[in-house]
C-alpha cells in the first residue's frame, strides 16, 4: 500500500463526505441550474461567471473541456487619494464604508447585462456586501442569479445590505456548497485552528456538475450542440478553437 499520513487520510475522507452531502442535498438544485443555463443559451442570452469562491470560475473559463458560452464578469473601483500618504492630512473621523451599493447597478448597465441573462455569484457567508448588491441589482433588471453559498454559515449571520437580505434570499436559485460555518473542515488536535477550506472544492464540483446538465440539456432538449474548447497546448487544439469553437460562439452564442 502507498504510504499516507493521518491528516491526508482525514482530509480525503472529509472531502468524500463533502461531495456525498452535495450529491444528497443539492442534486435537484444542480439539475435546475443546468436547465436554467441551457434555456438561457437556447434563447440567445448570455451566461456570466462573476468572482466565484476565490476565482473558482477560472476552472471553466476558456479551458480545455469547457463550453464557450461561459464568459467572465468583473468590475472594480480604483480609488486614489494621495492625502492618505500623509498622516497629518488623513481623516480618521469618518466610518469605514463597505457597502459598495450603487456600483453594481452602474456596472451592469455598462456591461449591457439584462433580462434573460444568467449570472453566477458566490458568497460563502451570504452577506458579502458587493456580491449581495450585485445580486439585488441583477434581479431587479430581470437577470437570473444562480448563487453559491454555505447555508450553515449564512444562516448564522445578519444581513448587511440595505435590503435587509442575504444572497440566498435574493437569488433566483441558490446552491448550498455545504461548507461548514467558518469554512474549515477539520479540527486537528495539534493545530490551533481548523484546517482545510471546503467551499472551493465543493463549488468547483458543483459548477462542473451543473455544466454537464446544461450541455446535455442543450443537445437533447434544444437540439443545440455547444462548442467545447480543446486544450490550446495540445496539438491541434488552438487551431480548432480559433477556426471553429470561437467563431461558432461569436455567431450563435454557444
DAGIMO-V750088 format. One record per residue. PSI is psi in whole degrees, 0 to 359 (none if undefined). OMEGA is omega in whole degrees, 0 to 359 (999 if undefined). NEAR is the number of other C-alpha atoms within 12 Angstrom. Layout:
psi	omega	near
PSI	OMEGA	NEAR
PSI	OMEGA	NEAR
This chain:
psi	omega	near
147	179	3
145	180	5
135	175	7
174	175	11
163	182	10
316	182	13
322	176	19
313	179	16
316	180	15
319	180	19
312	181	24
318	180	20
321	181	16
323	177	27
318	176	27
318	179	19
319	179	20
312	180	33
321	179	29
320	178	19
319	177	22
314	181	32
317	186	24
328	187	16
340	189	19
1	183	32
319	180	25
315	179	21
324	178	28
316	178	34
318	179	29
319	179	25
317	179	39
318	178	33
324	178	31
317	178	35
313	181	44
317	179	41
320	180	31
316	178	32
314	181	35
331	180	30
1	178	21
14	180	22
172	185	30
151	180	36
122	184	41
138	173	37
115	176	33
194	181	36
105	186	32
108	171	36
65	178	36
48	172	21
32	177	24
341	180	27
337	181	34
343	178	25
348	180	29
343	185	33
115	177	30
49	177	29
149	172	27
129	182	23
355	181	23
152	180	31
155	180	37
344	189	37
350	174	43
131	177	41
148	182	31
151	170	28
117	180	29
150	172	25
158	182	21
152	175	14
119	177	14
119	184	7
124	177	8
121	178	8
98	189	11
346	178	10
343	179	13
347	178	13
347	185	11
113	185	10
321	183	10
336	182	9
356	186	12
132	177	13
126	180	14
1	185	11
5	180	7
138	180	7
153	175	8
134	182	9
115	182	11
15	188	18
326	179	22
13	184	24
135	183	25
327	181	23
321	182	27
318	180	32
317	178	28
316	182	21
317	179	24
319	179	31
315	183	19
330	180	14
356	180	19
40	175	19
125	186	32
202	189	27
129	178	24
337	176	29
162	180	37
135	176	43
134	176	48
129	179	49
159	183	49
133	168	46
112	183	42
320	180	45
342	181	36
356	185	43
1	182	39
119	193	31
313	184	32
324	180	35
315	179	46
320	180	45
322	177	41
317	177	46
316	181	46
312	182	37
324	179	33
312	180	40
322	179	33
331	183	22
13	176	24
12	176	21
137	179	36
127	185	36
121	171	44
119	188	45
143	172	47
130	179	55
170	171	45
112	182	39
331	176	32
325	181	21
306	187	29
327	182	33
345	182	23
353	187	17
150	177	21
156	175	19
154	176	24
348	180	25
150	183	29
340	176	19
344	184	20
15	183	18
156	172	25
172	188	39
313	184	48
344	179	37
354	181	29
322	190	32
152	173	36
319	181	30
130	180	34
134	174	38
125	180	44
121	178	43
1	173	47
17	175	41
146	177	38
161	174	31
136	183	25
8	163	27
308	190	30
145	189	26
331	192	30
127	170	31
122	184	19
126	185	17
321	187	11
16	172	10
149	182	11
338	181	9
159	176	15
154	190	19
145	168	22
107	178	27
143	184	29
326	195	38
324	183	41
307	183	35
325	178	32
319	181	39
320	177	41
317	178	27
316	180	34
317	181	45
313	179	44
328	178	29
311	182	30
332	176	32
323	177	35
322	176	28
314	182	28
315	181	37
315	179	37
320	179	24
320	178	28
315	183	29
309	191	21
333	181	16
317	186	16
353	181	20
30	182	15
128	176	23
104	181	26
148	176	36
130	176	33
124	184	29
148	172	34
157	179	26
126	181	22
340	182	19
349	179	14
142	183	14
126	179	11
347	184	15
310	181	22
319	180	20
319	178	18
314	181	22
315	184	30
326	184	21
336	184	17
302	190	23
308	181	33
316	177	27
321	178	20
319	179	23
315	181	28
325	181	19
318	191	15
343	181	22
8	177	28
none	999	37
